[in-house]
Amino acid sequence: MIPRIIHQTWKTRELTGEFAAYQASWRRLHPDWEYRFYDDADCRRLVAEGFPELLALYEALPRAVLRADLFRYLAVCRHGGIYADIDMECRKPHGPLLDRADLVLGVEETVSPIEARRLLNPYRTRIANCIFAAAPGHPYLRLAIDEIRQVAGRIDELAVVEATGPGLLTRLLHEHAAEFPYRLVPQICWTPPTRPPYPDLYPFMRHVWAIHHFAGTWKPNYRHIEPVGRVLRNAAAELRQNVREARSVTEVVQHLAVKIPPSPVWAEDLAFWRRRAGVRTVPLLGAAAGAAGRIGAAQNQP
């Protein structure tokens, strides 16, 4: 099971402006959870105490973002809990999302087939590393840590997102998905696009648990303008996927059955049914029971 611990990190302990507000949102909505905040010195201390065999590797990584990626996997692997980037804003208490799960991952983006071919990436759906949750010592995180150890000698040749970030998590999940159960959270729940503003659009806003504001503080300070065609293709791919998910997103309901009132948007009244023992699900927009994209029961079969 995933312990009720929130992990976040920043270069120093001084947060101002939006980052301070985002941090406060996690603490406000989880008053009974343990909250752990790490600055750079704290990160090094955790590695030295919990993974002394990896300290030399950690310190030798050439960029701060690479150390930050490795640290998040180490922190959650050691203590368990949920990790969230400091530019993640919390919208809902995360207890129901993590209940009865040992690994919870989120979809970062869905790219168009053309973009996937351009990136030479066989996986159109990318797994986020800005937020994830796991039980202590989970094998998925150990795989990520071992992979970083193996590529450390040539890490300069690899893009950050592929070496230690979403590309790594995406590939490992596809290669090892049959080895452990996991829960996959749709993009509209954890990392909804803010352009267009999904978090403020109905019915998407009903299912937003957190928002990633993509501050991109690790990126070089340069202006890069994406080709218009590429932007539109990816936006269209994301829109199609998010519409499908909005029609079938479900919420885990424990100890209480909540009746959602009918709406002219929906084709029929909504009702709960049991898909698995202990988990009740709510179909949206009259979705059929077999529709994909449920967060409450998106755990893969063993």
C-alpha positions as CSV (number, residue, x, y, z in Angstrom):
1,M,0.0,0.0,0.0
2,I,1.1,3.6,-0.6
3,P,1.7,5.5,2.7
4,R,0.3,9.0,3.1
5,I,3.5,10.9,2.5
6,I,3.9,13.8,0.1
7,H,7.4,14.5,-1.3
8,Q,8.4,17.8,-3.0
9,T,11.8,19.4,-3.6
10,W,13.3,22.7,-4.6
11,K,16.8,24.2,-4.7
12,T,16.3,26.1,-1.5
13,R,13.7,26.1,1.3
14,E,12.5,29.6,0.3
15,L,9.5,29.5,-2.0
16,T,7.7,32.6,-3.2
17,G,4.9,33.6,-5.5
18,E,3.1,30.8,-7.4
19,F,5.4,28.0,-6.2
20,A,4.5,28.9,-2.5
21,A,0.8,28.8,-3.4
22,Y,1.2,25.4,-5.2
23,Q,3.0,24.0,-2.2
24,A,0.3,25.3,0.1
25,S,-2.4,23.6,-1.9
26,W,-0.9,20.1,-1.2
27,R,-0.6,20.8,2.6
28,R,-4.1,22.4,2.8
29,L,-5.9,19.5,1.1
30,H,-3.9,16.8,3.0
31,P,-3.8,18.1,6.6
32,D,-3.4,14.6,8.1
33,W,-0.6,13.5,5.7
34,E,3.1,13.6,6.3
35,Y,4.7,16.4,4.2
36,R,8.4,16.2,3.3
37,F,10.1,19.0,1.6
38,Y,13.7,18.7,0.5
39,D,16.3,21.4,-0.6
40,D,19.5,20.4,-2.4
41,A,21.3,19.6,0.8
42,D,18.4,17.4,2.0
43,C,18.4,15.5,-1.3
44,R,22.0,14.7,-1.0
45,R,21.6,13.6,2.6
46,L,18.8,11.2,1.6
47,V,20.9,9.6,-1.1
48,A,23.9,9.4,1.3
49,E,21.9,7.8,4.1
50,G,19.5,5.6,2.1
51,F,21.6,4.7,-1.0
52,P,25.3,5.2,-0.2
53,E,26.3,3.0,-3.1
54,L,24.6,5.6,-5.4
55,L,26.0,8.8,-3.9
56,A,29.0,9.0,-6.4
57,L,26.6,8.4,-9.3
58,Y,24.2,11.1,-8.0
59,E,27.0,13.7,-7.6
60,A,28.5,12.9,-11.0
61,L,25.4,13.5,-12.9
62,P,26.2,16.6,-15.1
63,R,22.9,18.5,-14.7
64,A,20.7,19.4,-11.8
65,V,17.6,18.1,-13.6
66,L,19.2,14.6,-13.9
67,R,19.9,14.6,-10.1
68,A,16.3,15.8,-9.5
69,D,14.9,12.9,-11.5
70,L,17.0,10.3,-9.8
71,F,16.2,11.8,-6.4
72,R,12.5,11.5,-6.8
73,Y,12.7,7.8,-7.6
74,L,15.0,7.2,-4.7
75,A,12.8,9.2,-2.2
76,V,9.6,7.4,-3.1
77,C,11.5,4.0,-3.3
78,R,12.8,4.5,0.2
79,H,9.8,5.9,2.0
80,G,6.8,5.4,-0.4
81,G,4.2,8.0,-0.9
82,I,3.4,10.5,-3.7
83,Y,5.9,12.8,-5.4
84,A,4.8,16.0,-7.1
85,D,6.9,18.7,-8.8
86,I,6.9,22.0,-7.1
87,D,4.9,23.5,-10.1
88,M,2.1,21.0,-9.5
89,E,-1.1,22.5,-8.0
90,C,-3.4,20.2,-6.0
91,R,-7.1,20.4,-6.6
92,K,-8.5,17.4,-4.6
93,P,-7.4,15.2,-1.7
94,H,-5.5,12.3,-3.2
95,G,-6.5,9.6,-0.7
96,P,-9.2,7.9,-2.9
97,L,-6.8,7.9,-5.9
98,L,-4.1,6.0,-4.1
99,D,-6.3,3.6,-2.0
100,R,-5.6,-0.1,-2.6
101,A,-2.8,0.6,-5.0
102,D,0.9,0.0,-4.9
103,L,1.8,2.0,-8.0
104,V,-0.1,5.0,-9.5
105,L,1.2,6.6,-12.7
106,G,-0.2,9.4,-14.8
107,V,-0.4,10.1,-18.6
108,E,1.6,13.2,-19.4
109,E,0.6,13.6,-23.0
110,T,-0.8,11.8,-26.1
111,V,1.1,12.7,-29.3
112,S,-0.2,12.4,-32.8
113,P,1.0,9.4,-34.9
114,I,3.1,11.8,-37.1
115,E,4.8,13.2,-34.0
116,A,5.5,9.7,-32.6
117,R,7.2,8.7,-35.8
118,R,9.2,12.0,-35.8
119,L,10.4,11.2,-32.3
120,L,11.2,7.6,-33.3
121,N,9.1,6.6,-30.3
122,P,6.7,3.7,-30.6
123,Y,4.6,4.9,-27.7
124,R,2.1,7.6,-28.3
125,T,1.0,7.8,-24.7
126,R,3.7,9.2,-22.4
127,I,4.0,8.5,-18.7
128,A,4.6,11.5,-16.5
129,N,7.4,11.8,-13.9
130,C,6.3,15.1,-12.6
131,I,3.9,13.2,-10.3
132,F,3.6,9.5,-9.3
133,A,3.0,7.4,-6.3
134,A,4.3,4.0,-5.1
135,A,4.7,1.8,-2.1
136,P,8.2,1.6,-0.6
137,G,10.7,-0.5,-2.5
138,H,8.4,-0.9,-5.5
139,P,10.1,-2.9,-8.3
140,Y,9.1,-0.3,-11.0
141,L,11.1,2.4,-9.2
142,R,14.0,0.0,-8.7
143,L,14.0,-0.6,-12.5
144,A,14.1,3.1,-13.1
145,I,17.0,3.5,-10.7
146,D,18.9,0.6,-12.2
147,E,18.4,2.0,-15.7
148,I,19.8,5.4,-14.8
149,R,22.8,3.6,-13.3
150,Q,23.4,1.7,-16.5
151,V,23.2,4.8,-18.8
152,A,25.1,7.1,-16.5
153,G,28.3,6.7,-18.6
154,R,26.6,8.0,-21.8
155,I,24.0,10.2,-20.3
156,D,25.3,13.3,-22.1
157,E,24.3,11.6,-25.4
158,L,20.7,11.2,-24.4
159,A,17.9,13.7,-24.1
160,V,16.9,14.4,-20.5
161,V,13.4,13.2,-20.9
162,E,14.6,9.9,-22.4
163,A,17.4,9.2,-20.0
164,T,15.8,9.9,-16.7
165,G,12.4,11.4,-17.3
166,P,9.1,10.5,-19.0
167,G,10.7,8.6,-21.8
168,L,12.4,6.3,-19.3
169,L,9.2,5.7,-17.3
170,T,7.2,5.1,-20.5
171,R,9.5,2.5,-21.9
172,L,9.8,0.7,-18.6
173,L,6.1,0.5,-18.1
174,H,5.6,-1.0,-21.6
175,E,8.4,-3.5,-21.1
176,H,7.4,-4.6,-17.6
177,A,3.6,-4.0,-17.3
178,A,2.9,-7.6,-16.9
179,E,5.1,-8.0,-13.9
180,F,3.2,-5.9,-11.4
181,P,-0.3,-4.3,-11.0
182,Y,-0.6,-0.5,-11.5
183,R,-3.2,2.2,-11.7
184,L,-2.9,4.6,-14.7
185,V,-4.5,8.0,-14.2
186,P,-5.8,9.7,-17.4
187,Q,-4.2,13.0,-18.4
188,I,-7.3,15.1,-17.6
189,C,-7.0,14.1,-14.0
190,W,-3.4,14.8,-13.2
191,T,-1.7,16.7,-16.0
192,P,-4.6,18.4,-17.9
193,P,-3.4,20.7,-20.7
194,T,-3.8,24.3,-19.8
195,R,-4.0,25.4,-23.4
196,P,-6.9,25.0,-24.0
197,P,-7.8,25.4,-20.3
198,Y,-9.1,21.9,-19.5
199,P,-9.1,22.6,-15.8
200,D,-11.7,25.3,-16.3
201,L,-13.9,23.6,-18.9
202,Y,-16.9,21.4,-18.0
203,P,-17.0,18.4,-17.7
204,F,-13.2,18.1,-17.6
205,M,-12.9,20.2,-14.5
206,R,-15.0,17.7,-12.5
207,H,-12.1,15.2,-12.6
208,V,-9.0,17.4,-12.2
209,W,-7.1,16.2,-9.2
210,A,-3.9,18.2,-9.9
211,I,-2.6,20.7,-12.5
212,H,1.0,20.7,-13.9
213,H,1.8,24.3,-14.7
214,F,5.0,23.3,-16.7
215,A,7.3,26.0,-15.3
216,G,10.1,24.2,-17.0
217,T,12.8,25.6,-14.7
218,W,15.3,23.0,-15.8
219,K,15.2,24.0,-19.5
220,P,17.7,26.4,-21.0
221,N,16.6,30.0,-21.3
222,Y,15.8,30.1,-25.0
223,R,12.7,30.7,-27.0
224,H,11.7,27.8,-29.2
225,I,8.7,28.1,-31.4
226,E,7.0,24.8,-32.4
227,P,5.8,24.5,-36.0
228,V,2.1,25.3,-36.1
229,G,1.2,22.0,-37.8
230,R,2.9,20.0,-35.1
231,V,1.1,21.9,-32.3
232,L,-2.3,21.5,-34.0
233,R,-1.8,17.8,-34.6
234,N,-0.8,17.1,-31.0
235,A,-3.6,19.3,-29.6
236,A,-6.1,17.4,-31.8
237,A,-4.7,14.0,-30.6
238,E,-5.0,15.2,-26.9
239,L,-8.5,16.5,-27.4
240,R,-9.8,13.3,-28.9
241,Q,-8.2,11.3,-26.0
242,N,-9.4,13.6,-23.3
243,V,-13.0,13.6,-24.7
244,R,-13.0,9.8,-24.6
245,E,-11.7,9.8,-21.1
246,A,-14.2,12.4,-19.9
247,R,-16.9,10.1,-21.0
248,S,-15.7,7.2,-18.9
249,V,-13.6,8.7,-16.1
250,T,-14.6,7.1,-12.8
251,E,-14.0,8.0,-9.2
252,V,-13.2,5.6,-6.4
253,V,-15.9,5.8,-3.8
254,Q,-15.4,4.2,-0.4
255,H,-17.9,3.8,2.4
256,L,-20.4,6.1,0.6
257,A,-22.4,5.8,-2.6
258,V,-22.9,9.2,-4.1
259,K,-25.7,9.8,-6.6
260,I,-24.7,12.3,-9.3
261,P,-27.7,14.3,-10.4
262,P,-28.9,14.0,-14.0
263,S,-27.8,16.7,-16.4
264,P,-28.9,17.7,-19.9
265,V,-25.3,17.0,-21.0
266,W,-25.6,13.3,-20.1
267,A,-27.5,10.8,-22.2
268,E,-29.0,9.2,-19.2
269,D,-29.1,9.3,-15.4
270,L,-25.9,8.1,-13.8
271,A,-25.7,5.2,-11.5
272,F,-23.0,3.3,-9.6
273,W,-22.1,-0.3,-10.2
274,R,-19.4,-2.6,-8.9
275,R,-16.7,-3.5,-11.3
276,R,-14.5,-5.1,-8.7
277,A,-15.0,-5.9,-5.0
278,G,-14.4,-2.8,-3.0
279,V,-14.4,-0.3,-5.9
280,R,-17.5,1.5,-7.2
281,T,-17.3,3.4,-10.4
282,V,-19.3,6.2,-12.0
283,P,-19.7,6.3,-15.8
284,L,-19.9,9.8,-17.3
285,L,-21.9,10.9,-20.4
286,G,-23.8,7.6,-20.5
287,A,-20.6,5.6,-21.1
288,A,-20.9,1.9,-21.3
289,A,-19.4,-0.4,-18.6
290,G,-16.7,-1.6,-20.9
291,A,-15.3,1.8,-21.8
292,A,-11.6,2.5,-21.1
293,G,-10.0,5.2,-19.1
294,R,-11.2,4.6,-15.6
295,I,-9.1,5.9,-12.7
296,G,-11.0,4.0,-10.0
297,A,-10.5,0.7,-11.8
298,A,-7.7,1.3,-14.3
299,Q,-5.5,-1.2,-12.5
300,N,-4.2,-3.7,-15.0
301,Q,-5.1,-7.4,-14.5
302,P,-2.4,-9.5,-12.8
